[in-house]
């Protein structure tokens, strides 16, 4: 039980701060044992709604809304429904690249960003699409291309992208302008595989060796390989 209110931490910061967020049960994971599905306790809208309202009431500033092909709530409709029922909590919305064509994904996110008035961040994930097995190389390439299109949609007046998977030319980005005018919602991207490291470095225009050094540092502190 919290004894003091949590202090708000800005998302874009140079300080070495740790963010502690809550988790909503959109995918049926809120059970007695981690990773063990309880058939008698399946995800439903009322339960997920109560979790978010309780997290906001307890002072949490961010809550993860996961996505998967399980009985439960799909993330974008649920986040939209909670927009008018919450006031301060930020929604970290998990989205799998490839499910929605990038330009329309930009529009979905922009609409949700306006509904939430900027209380939106995006967790980019790259797992297989439901019912489809794809190579990691394809999934990471699609992720990078999607993010590049999102960046153009939210920072430029037009979209001109030629990739291996997507080719997009649009004269205007007015239909996809988000509420947050500092480059759009902040994107979260996690992973320690070689593919994820190369993807992040491509997106951020950084040197892969820097990310590999950080992974080695984590391994040393964890005491085992991962």
Backbone as CSV, one residue per row, in Angstrom:
resi,resn,N_x,N_y,N_z,CA_x,CA_y,CA_z,C_x,C_y,C_z
1,UNK,0.840,-1.190,0.000,0.000,0.000,0.000,0.883,1.251,0.000
2,UNK,0.574,2.196,-0.857,1.340,3.430,-0.913,1.030,4.293,0.293
3,UNK,2.071,4.879,0.885,1.887,5.775,2.024,2.059,7.226,1.633
4,UNK,2.689,7.472,0.478,2.886,8.831,-0.013,2.538,8.892,-1.490
5,UNK,2.046,10.022,-1.969,1.733,10.136,-3.393,2.988,10.059,-4.241
6,UNK,2.865,9.432,-5.415,3.996,9.326,-6.331,4.229,10.657,-7.016
7,UNK,5.501,11.015,-7.185,5.849,12.247,-7.881,5.899,12.006,-9.385
8,UNK,5.396,12.951,-10.139,5.379,12.835,-11.591,6.791,13.009,-12.142
9,UNK,7.151,12.163,-13.127,8.446,12.239,-13.791,8.203,12.476,-15.274
10,UNK,8.826,13.492,-15.829,8.641,13.803,-17.246,9.122,12.646,-18.114
11,UNK,8.431,12.392,-19.220,8.809,11.279,-20.106,10.148,11.560,-20.777
12,UNK,10.334,12.778,-21.264,11.574,13.120,-21.954,12.516,13.788,-20.955
13,UNK,13.488,13.041,-20.488,14.374,13.551,-19.455,15.766,12.979,-19.640
14,UNK,16.783,13.759,-19.270,18.160,13.300,-19.298,18.574,12.683,-17.966
15,UNK,17.717,12.779,-16.972,18.043,12.248,-15.661,17.909,10.729,-15.654
16,UNK,18.618,10.080,-14.749,18.573,8.623,-14.642,17.447,8.239,-13.697
17,UNK,16.219,8.403,-14.181,15.043,8.097,-13.389,14.437,6.778,-13.829
18,UNK,13.876,6.037,-12.885,13.153,4.808,-13.187,11.658,5.107,-13.126
19,UNK,10.958,4.689,-14.154,9.516,4.881,-14.188,8.828,3.613,-13.712
20,UNK,7.910,3.742,-12.789,7.133,2.610,-12.289,5.698,2.783,-12.766
21,UNK,5.261,1.890,-13.632,3.918,1.966,-14.183,3.101,0.750,-13.749
22,UNK,1.784,0.824,-13.930,0.914,-0.292,-13.593,0.591,-1.081,-14.853
23,UNK,-0.116,-2.200,-14.695,-0.453,-3.097,-15.799,-1.944,-3.403,-15.761
24,UNK,-2.600,-3.263,-16.918,-4.023,-3.583,-16.975,-4.219,-4.957,-17.606
25,UNK,-5.293,-5.620,-17.205,-5.499,-7.040,-17.514,-6.262,-7.241,-18.819
26,UNK,-5.839,-6.576,-19.891,-6.570,-6.701,-21.144,-6.432,-8.081,-21.772
27,UNK,-5.397,-8.834,-21.383,-5.118,-10.125,-22.026,-5.283,-11.316,-21.092
28,UNK,-5.932,-11.123,-19.968,-6.193,-12.248,-19.086,-5.009,-12.692,-18.253
29,UNK,-4.075,-11.797,-17.968,-2.892,-12.182,-17.209,-2.964,-11.886,-15.716
30,UNK,-4.079,-11.336,-15.245,-4.217,-10.947,-13.843,-4.718,-12.134,-13.034
31,UNK,-3.825,-13.092,-12.810,-4.184,-14.314,-12.104,-3.270,-14.523,-10.902
32,UNK,-3.546,-15.557,-10.140,-2.786,-15.791,-8.915,-1.324,-16.091,-9.192
33,UNK,-1.050,-16.837,-10.268,0.318,-17.215,-10.596,0.694,-16.644,-11.964
34,UNK,1.867,-16.036,-12.055,2.336,-15.405,-13.278,2.444,-16.431,-14.412
35,UNK,1.798,-16.125,-15.532,1.879,-16.988,-16.695,0.948,-18.181,-16.663
36,UNK,0.139,-18.316,-15.624,-0.811,-19.433,-15.508,-2.222,-18.885,-15.674
37,UNK,-2.878,-19.239,-16.776,-4.204,-18.719,-17.072,-5.249,-19.372,-16.175
38,UNK,-6.085,-18.554,-15.592,-7.182,-19.026,-14.746,-8.471,-18.932,-15.556
39,UNK,-9.025,-20.080,-15.943,-10.217,-20.088,-16.782,-11.422,-19.457,-16.088
40,UNK,-11.391,-19.416,-14.761,-12.511,-18.838,-14.022,-12.377,-17.321,-13.864
41,UNK,-11.248,-16.770,-14.293,-11.030,-15.334,-14.134,-10.500,-14.779,-15.448
42,UNK,-11.407,-14.568,-16.393,-11.024,-14.077,-17.701,-11.203,-12.564,-17.758
43,UNK,-10.425,-11.938,-18.625,-10.466,-10.486,-18.765,-11.833,-10.028,-19.248
44,UNK,-12.344,-8.955,-18.635,-13.574,-8.334,-19.111,-13.468,-6.823,-18.938
45,UNK,-14.354,-6.112,-19.600,-14.249,-4.653,-19.633,-14.345,-4.039,-18.237
46,UNK,-15.324,-4.479,-17.445,-15.522,-3.868,-16.129,-14.291,-4.042,-15.242
47,UNK,-13.714,-5.243,-15.270,-12.529,-5.503,-14.447,-11.362,-4.626,-14.882
48,UNK,-11.126,-4.539,-16.198,-10.023,-3.722,-16.707,-10.264,-2.242,-16.411
49,UNK,-11.492,-1.800,-16.531,-11.841,-0.416,-16.205,-11.528,-0.123,-14.744
50,UNK,-11.897,-1.027,-13.854,-11.668,-0.803,-12.423,-10.185,-0.765,-12.089
51,UNK,-9.387,-1.580,-12.784,-7.939,-1.564,-12.564,-7.372,-0.188,-12.902
52,UNK,-7.763,0.350,-14.059,-7.226,1.644,-14.461,-7.676,2.763,-13.523
53,UNK,-8.932,2.753,-13.147,-9.422,3.789,-12.241,-8.729,3.703,-10.889
54,UNK,-8.473,2.478,-10.418,-7.776,2.311,-9.141,-6.335,2.784,-9.251
55,UNK,-5.663,2.474,-10.382,-4.274,2.911,-10.576,-4.192,4.434,-10.584
56,UNK,-5.125,5.085,-11.261,-5.130,6.550,-11.272,-5.403,7.107,-9.880
57,UNK,-6.335,6.494,-9.183,-6.676,6.955,-7.833,-5.491,6.801,-6.876
58,UNK,-4.672,5.767,-7.079,-3.512,5.521,-6.214,-2.300,6.367,-6.598
59,UNK,-2.402,7.134,-7.668,-1.333,8.052,-8.006,-0.393,7.605,-9.103
60,UNK,-0.669,6.474,-9.746,0.201,6.047,-10.844,-0.013,6.970,-12.032
61,UNK,1.085,7.317,-12.700,1.001,8.245,-13.831,0.983,7.532,-15.173
62,UNK,1.193,6.209,-15.193,1.264,5.482,-16.455,0.762,4.060,-16.246
63,UNK,0.073,3.522,-17.248,-0.421,2.144,-17.166,-0.277,1.486,-18.529
64,UNK,0.244,0.265,-18.534,0.451,-0.478,-19.777,-0.836,-1.181,-20.173
65,UNK,-1.213,-1.006,-21.440,-2.364,-1.701,-22.011,-1.832,-2.688,-23.051
66,UNK,-1.762,-3.987,-22.725,-1.156,-4.968,-23.633,-2.114,-5.374,-24.751
67,UNK,-1.583,-6.063,-25.734,-2.399,-6.584,-26.824,-1.982,-8.008,-27.130
68,UNK,-2.953,-8.859,-27.477,-2.664,-10.241,-27.857,-3.936,-10.860,-28.422
69,UNK,-3.787,-12.041,-28.989,-4.949,-12.751,-29.512,-5.458,-13.711,-28.442
70,UNK,-6.021,-13.149,-27.374,-6.604,-13.898,-26.266,-7.958,-13.287,-25.929
71,UNK,-8.754,-14.032,-25.203,-10.025,-13.480,-24.749,-9.748,-12.265,-23.872
72,UNK,-10.330,-11.135,-24.214,-10.075,-9.916,-23.449,-10.471,-8.696,-24.239
73,UNK,-9.784,-7.589,-23.980,-10.124,-6.308,-24.591,-9.048,-5.901,-25.583
74,UNK,-9.466,-5.434,-26.762,-8.490,-4.919,-27.718,-8.110,-3.503,-27.310
75,UNK,-6.843,-3.178,-27.498,-6.234,-2.048,-26.813,-6.777,-0.688,-27.278
76,UNK,-6.873,-0.430,-28.580,-7.285,0.902,-29.026,-8.728,1.215,-28.638
77,UNK,-9.708,0.312,-28.865,-11.067,0.614,-28.404,-11.157,0.802,-26.894
78,UNK,-10.399,-0.016,-26.133,-10.448,0.113,-24.682,-9.879,1.449,-24.231
79,UNK,-8.728,1.830,-24.771,-8.121,3.112,-24.401,-9.051,4.267,-24.746
80,UNK,-9.720,4.183,-25.888,-10.657,5.230,-26.282,-11.807,5.328,-25.287
81,UNK,-12.310,4.169,-24.874,-13.426,4.161,-23.929,-13.041,4.751,-22.583
82,UNK,-11.767,4.609,-22.203,-11.324,5.097,-20.894,-10.939,6.568,-20.914
83,UNK,-10.874,7.164,-22.109,-10.445,8.552,-22.196,-11.298,9.502,-21.378
84,UNK,-12.616,9.381,-21.478,-13.518,10.288,-20.766,-13.719,9.899,-19.312
85,UNK,-13.191,8.733,-18.912,-13.376,8.270,-17.534,-12.150,8.513,-16.660
86,UNK,-11.074,9.009,-17.262,-9.846,9.296,-16.525,-9.424,10.732,-16.778
87,UNK,-8.548,11.225,-15.898,-8.129,12.622,-16.003,-6.627,12.809,-16.106
88,UNK,-5.853,11.953,-15.465,-4.418,12.219,-15.366,-3.532,11.071,-15.827
89,UNK,-3.994,9.847,-15.736,-3.117,8.712,-16.005,-2.814,8.606,-17.497
90,UNK,-1.565,8.319,-17.819,-1.117,8.127,-19.190,-1.322,6.672,-19.585
91,UNK,-1.704,6.445,-20.837,-1.956,5.084,-21.307,-0.846,4.649,-22.257
92,UNK,-0.053,3.685,-21.808,1.019,3.097,-22.619,0.399,1.975,-23.450
93,UNK,0.073,2.285,-24.684,-0.740,1.423,-25.531,0.137,0.546,-26.414
94,UNK,0.022,-0.768,-26.246,0.841,-1.705,-27.017,0.227,-1.928,-28.390
95,UNK,1.046,-1.761,-29.434,0.590,-1.950,-30.804,1.586,-2.814,-31.563
96,UNK,1.083,-3.824,-32.254,1.929,-4.725,-33.033,2.014,-4.195,-34.465
97,UNK,3.210,-3.902,-34.920,3.360,-3.400,-36.282,2.958,-4.484,-37.284
98,UNK,2.316,-4.051,-38.353,1.859,-4.978,-39.375,0.379,-5.258,-39.323
99,UNK,-0.271,-4.985,-38.192,-1.701,-5.242,-38.086,-2.517,-4.200,-38.851
100,UNK,-2.051,-2.963,-38.861,-2.748,-1.866,-39.516,-1.759,-1.175,-40.447
101,UNK,-2.183,-0.857,-41.665,-1.302,-0.176,-42.608,-0.797,1.129,-41.974
102,UNK,0.504,1.441,-42.115,1.123,2.530,-41.338,0.416,3.879,-41.385
103,UNK,-0.064,4.295,-42.566,-0.716,5.609,-42.624,-2.022,5.616,-41.826
104,UNK,-2.754,4.519,-41.878,-3.983,4.446,-41.090,-3.676,4.196,-39.614
105,UNK,-2.547,3.535,-39.339,-2.120,3.408,-37.949,-1.828,4.792,-37.374
106,UNK,-1.180,5.635,-38.176,-0.921,7.007,-37.737,-2.227,7.727,-37.426
107,UNK,-3.247,7.468,-38.232,-4.548,8.108,-38.008,-5.229,7.561,-36.754
108,UNK,-5.178,6.244,-36.560,-5.723,5.644,-35.341,-5.067,6.267,-34.097
109,UNK,-3.735,6.318,-34.123,-3.000,6.838,-32.964,-3.296,8.315,-32.761
110,UNK,-3.329,9.082,-33.850,-3.600,10.513,-33.732,-4.987,10.766,-33.149
111,UNK,-5.982,9.998,-33.606,-7.334,10.145,-33.061,-7.350,9.837,-31.572
112,UNK,-6.700,8.736,-31.182,-6.640,8.366,-29.774,-5.897,9.427,-28.967
113,UNK,-4.852,10.003,-29.541,-4.086,11.042,-28.864,-4.957,12.270,-28.590
114,UNK,-5.821,12.617,-29.530,-6.743,13.736,-29.317,-7.786,13.400,-28.259
115,UNK,-8.300,12.174,-28.272,-9.274,11.765,-27.259,-8.673,11.868,-25.867
116,UNK,-7.418,11.444,-25.737,-6.741,11.436,-24.429,-6.055,12.765,-24.122
117,UNK,-6.085,13.689,-25.060,-5.453,15.001,-24.895,-3.977,14.867,-24.495
118,UNK,-3.299,13.982,-25.220,-1.862,13.843,-25.022,-1.436,12.838,-23.982
119,UNK,-2.369,12.183,-23.318,-2.010,11.186,-22.291,-1.781,9.822,-22.950
120,UNK,-0.922,9.806,-23.940,-0.727,8.593,-24.731,0.734,8.379,-25.063
121,UNK,1.212,7.176,-24.816,2.498,6.701,-25.317,2.256,5.350,-25.977
122,UNK,3.174,4.946,-26.843,2.980,3.733,-27.628,4.091,2.735,-27.337
123,UNK,3.705,1.498,-27.052,4.667,0.411,-26.887,4.698,-0.395,-28.190
124,UNK,5.760,-0.234,-28.963,5.902,-0.930,-30.237,6.334,-2.371,-29.988
125,UNK,5.564,-3.330,-30.511,5.930,-4.739,-30.368,6.015,-5.380,-31.746
126,UNK,6.759,-6.497,-31.831,7.071,-7.113,-33.123,6.828,-8.613,-33.147
127,UNK,5.948,-9.094,-32.300,5.665,-10.526,-32.292,4.899,-10.918,-33.548
128,UNK,4.788,-12.232,-33.771,4.081,-12.724,-34.948,2.623,-12.270,-34.945
129,UNK,2.094,-11.987,-36.118,0.674,-11.719,-36.242,-0.099,-13.000,-35.930
130,UNK,-1.282,-12.895,-35.335,-2.049,-14.101,-34.989,-2.274,-15.012,-36.192
131,UNK,-1.841,-16.256,-36.072,-2.028,-17.231,-37.134,-0.970,-17.217,-38.212
132,UNK,0.060,-16.374,-38.060,1.095,-16.239,-39.078,2.470,-16.347,-38.424
133,UNK,3.335,-17.174,-39.005,4.720,-17.273,-38.535,5.611,-16.562,-39.540
134,UNK,6.330,-15.539,-39.080,7.191,-14.757,-39.954,8.605,-14.722,-39.395
135,UNK,9.562,-14.479,-40.251,10.950,-14.412,-39.809,11.171,-13.150,-38.987
136,UNK,12.075,-13.206,-38.008,12.382,-11.991,-37.244,12.875,-10.856,-38.140
137,UNK,13.628,-11.200,-39.206,14.143,-10.173,-40.104,12.997,-9.384,-40.745
138,UNK,11.970,-10.099,-41.188,10.824,-9.430,-41.793,10.099,-8.564,-40.778
139,UNK,9.906,-9.095,-39.589,9.167,-8.341,-38.570,9.902,-7.074,-38.157
140,UNK,11.222,-7.147,-38.004,11.980,-5.956,-37.612,12.057,-4.946,-38.751
141,UNK,12.169,-5.442,-39.982,12.182,-4.525,-41.123,10.841,-3.793,-41.212
142,UNK,9.753,-4.510,-41.046,8.428,-3.900,-41.093,8.266,-2.880,-39.965
143,UNK,8.811,-3.196,-38.805,8.753,-2.273,-37.674,9.468,-0.969,-37.996
144,UNK,10.685,-1.075,-38.530,11.464,0.125,-38.843,10.762,0.982,-39.884
145,UNK,10.208,0.330,-40.902,9.514,1.087,-41.938,8.257,1.752,-41.382
146,UNK,7.538,1.044,-40.524,6.335,1.621,-39.918,6.674,2.848,-39.101
147,UNK,7.711,2.752,-38.284,8.092,3.883,-37.436,8.546,5.066,-38.283
148,UNK,9.258,4.799,-39.367,9.694,5.888,-40.241,8.492,6.604,-40.861
149,UNK,7.482,5.847,-41.248,6.271,6.463,-41.805,5.537,7.260,-40.736
150,UNK,5.476,6.733,-39.523,4.852,7.479,-38.422,5.594,8.788,-38.167
151,UNK,6.912,8.731,-38.200,7.714,9.944,-37.978,7.421,10.995,-39.037
152,UNK,7.355,10.575,-40.293,7.031,11.526,-41.349,5.618,12.069,-41.174
153,UNK,4.700,11.204,-40.799,3.308,11.622,-40.650,3.152,12.673,-39.567
154,UNK,3.962,12.595,-38.536,3.795,13.471,-37.374,4.751,14.654,-37.354
155,UNK,5.708,14.691,-38.268,6.688,15.784,-38.238,6.813,16.530,-39.554
156,UNK,6.176,16.027,-40.611,6.314,16.661,-41.921,4.937,16.992,-42.492
157,UNK,4.946,17.753,-43.568,3.703,18.157,-44.218,3.246,17.155,-45.267
158,UNK,4.104,16.207,-45.609,3.755,15.169,-46.575,4.530,13.900,-46.230
159,UNK,4.133,12.794,-46.859,4.809,11.512,-46.651,5.356,11.033,-47.986
160,UNK,6.645,10.732,-47.990,7.289,10.204,-49.192,8.243,9.101,-48.741
161,UNK,7.770,7.868,-48.803,8.559,6.753,-48.272,8.602,5.621,-49.285
162,UNK,9.816,5.118,-49.539,10.037,3.980,-50.418,10.806,2.915,-49.651
163,UNK,10.115,1.889,-49.199,10.759,0.811,-48.481,10.580,-0.512,-49.200
164,UNK,11.118,-1.573,-48.618,10.966,-2.898,-49.212,9.557,-3.441,-49.015
165,UNK,8.933,-3.036,-47.916,7.592,-3.540,-47.606,6.520,-2.514,-47.945
166,UNK,6.753,-1.264,-47.569,5.758,-0.218,-47.782,6.287,0.854,-48.733
167,UNK,5.406,1.325,-49.593,5.693,2.473,-50.456,4.507,3.437,-50.295
168,UNK,4.798,4.625,-49.792,3.724,5.567,-49.467,4.081,6.952,-49.996
169,UNK,3.143,7.574,-50.689,3.277,8.967,-51.111,1.948,9.664,-50.846
170,UNK,1.972,10.647,-49.964,0.778,11.430,-49.654,1.159,12.905,-49.614
171,UNK,0.331,13.728,-50.229,0.646,15.152,-50.338,0.414,15.922,-49.040
172,UNK,-0.382,15.365,-48.141,-0.667,16.079,-46.902,-0.714,15.105,-45.729
173,UNK,-0.342,15.590,-44.562,-0.443,14.801,-43.333,-1.479,15.387,-42.377
174,UNK,-2.300,16.304,-42.862,-3.324,16.911,-42.005,-4.249,15.883,-41.351
175,UNK,-4.636,14.795,-42.051,-5.547,13.829,-41.420,-4.935,13.036,-40.274
176,UNK,-3.606,13.092,-40.100,-2.965,12.250,-39.082,-2.220,13.080,-38.041
177,UNK,-2.514,14.376,-37.953,-1.817,15.211,-36.982,-2.252,14.845,-35.559
178,UNK,-1.302,14.502,-34.675,-1.656,14.123,-33.308,-1.881,15.339,-32.422
179,UNK,-2.385,15.082,-31.242,-2.559,16.138,-30.245,-1.204,16.651,-29.778
180,UNK,-0.250,15.733,-29.589,1.097,16.096,-29.149,1.888,16.587,-30.366
181,UNK,2.226,17.855,-30.347,2.884,18.477,-31.493,4.406,18.555,-31.328
182,UNK,4.972,17.669,-30.535,6.425,17.615,-30.354,7.013,16.366,-31.015
183,UNK,6.366,15.933,-32.082,6.827,14.724,-32.760,5.884,13.560,-32.599
184,UNK,4.757,13.800,-31.948,3.786,12.728,-31.742,4.013,11.999,-30.436
185,UNK,3.171,11.002,-30.136,3.322,10.238,-28.898,4.700,9.580,-28.798
186,UNK,5.231,9.530,-27.602,6.515,8.870,-27.349,6.383,7.374,-27.626
187,UNK,7.372,6.799,-28.323,7.368,5.384,-28.646,8.300,4.623,-27.710
188,UNK,7.777,3.585,-27.071,8.589,2.675,-26.270,8.978,1.491,-27.155
189,UNK,10.234,1.076,-27.071,10.713,-0.050,-27.865,11.695,-0.825,-27.009
190,UNK,11.380,-2.094,-26.710,12.247,-2.887,-25.854,12.701,-4.162,-26.544
191,UNK,13.865,-4.674,-26.132,14.364,-5.923,-26.687,15.870,-6.013,-26.532
192,UNK,16.372,-7.245,-26.439,17.819,-7.441,-26.282,18.381,-8.359,-27.360
193,UNK,17.544,-8.788,-28.297,18.041,-9.627,-29.393,18.856,-8.773,-30.355
194,UNK,19.630,-9.432,-31.194,20.433,-8.701,-32.175,19.523,-7.912,-33.121
195,UNK,18.403,-8.516,-33.505,17.479,-7.829,-34.393,16.902,-6.568,-33.778
196,UNK,16.561,-6.640,-32.503,16.003,-5.457,-31.844,17.055,-4.368,-31.694
197,UNK,18.300,-4.766,-31.415,19.380,-3.779,-31.292,19.603,-3.056,-32.610
198,UNK,19.666,-3.814,-33.695,19.887,-3.193,-35.004,18.706,-2.301,-35.395
199,UNK,17.496,-2.720,-35.027,16.318,-1.910,-35.350,16.338,-0.595,-34.607
200,UNK,16.625,-0.662,-33.316,16.677,0.562,-32.515,17.754,1.496,-33.043
201,UNK,18.909,0.941,-33.389,20.001,1.774,-33.891,19.641,2.406,-35.232
202,UNK,18.920,1.686,-36.057,18.483,2.259,-37.332,17.482,3.386,-37.098
203,UNK,16.568,3.166,-36.165,15.542,4.172,-35.877,16.165,5.421,-35.263
204,UNK,17.108,5.211,-34.332,17.713,6.336,-33.608,18.968,6.869,-34.288
205,UNK,19.398,6.221,-35.374,20.629,6.625,-36.060,21.824,6.587,-35.116
206,UNK,21.932,5.490,-34.360,23.056,5.352,-33.434,23.903,4.151,-33.838
207,UNK,25.020,3.958,-33.154,25.983,2.906,-33.492,25.602,1.620,-32.766
208,UNK,25.456,0.487,-33.486,25.058,-0.761,-32.843,25.966,-1.183,-31.698
209,UNK,27.273,-0.906,-31.802,28.196,-1.336,-30.750,27.847,-0.727,-29.405
210,UNK,27.276,0.476,-29.407,26.876,1.104,-28.140,25.781,0.287,-27.472
211,UNK,24.778,-0.117,-28.260,23.688,-0.916,-27.710,24.190,-2.294,-27.273
212,UNK,25.100,-2.885,-28.046,25.634,-4.198,-27.668,26.406,-4.104,-26.359
213,UNK,27.126,-3.007,-26.145,27.854,-2.810,-24.888,26.899,-2.736,-23.711
214,UNK,25.766,-2.063,-23.904,24.765,-1.975,-22.837,24.181,-3.350,-22.534
215,UNK,23.960,-4.165,-23.582,23.444,-5.518,-23.369,24.453,-6.353,-22.581
216,UNK,25.739,-6.226,-22.921,26.772,-6.960,-22.188,26.810,-6.531,-20.732
217,UNK,26.634,-5.224,-20.482,26.610,-4.706,-19.117,25.448,-5.325,-18.338
218,UNK,24.273,-5.440,-18.973,23.118,-6.035,-18.316,23.369,-7.511,-18.011
219,UNK,23.978,-8.208,-18.950,24.273,-9.621,-18.733,25.199,-9.813,-17.537
220,UNK,26.225,-8.974,-17.452,27.187,-9.096,-16.353,26.508,-8.896,-15.006
221,UNK,25.601,-7.914,-14.947,24.916,-7.629,-13.685,23.862,-8.693,-13.371
222,UNK,23.273,-9.297,-14.408,22.264,-10.333,-14.171,22.904,-11.645,-13.755
223,UNK,24.169,-11.846,-14.123,24.877,-13.063,-13.723,24.603,-14.259,-14.607
224,UNK,23.903,-14.050,-15.749,23.661,-15.160,-16.658,23.390,-14.597,-18.051
225,UNK,23.417,-15.488,-19.028,23.175,-15.075,-20.406,21.683,-14.926,-20.657
226,UNK,21.325,-13.930,-21.480,19.938,-13.811,-21.945,19.946,-13.102,-23.288
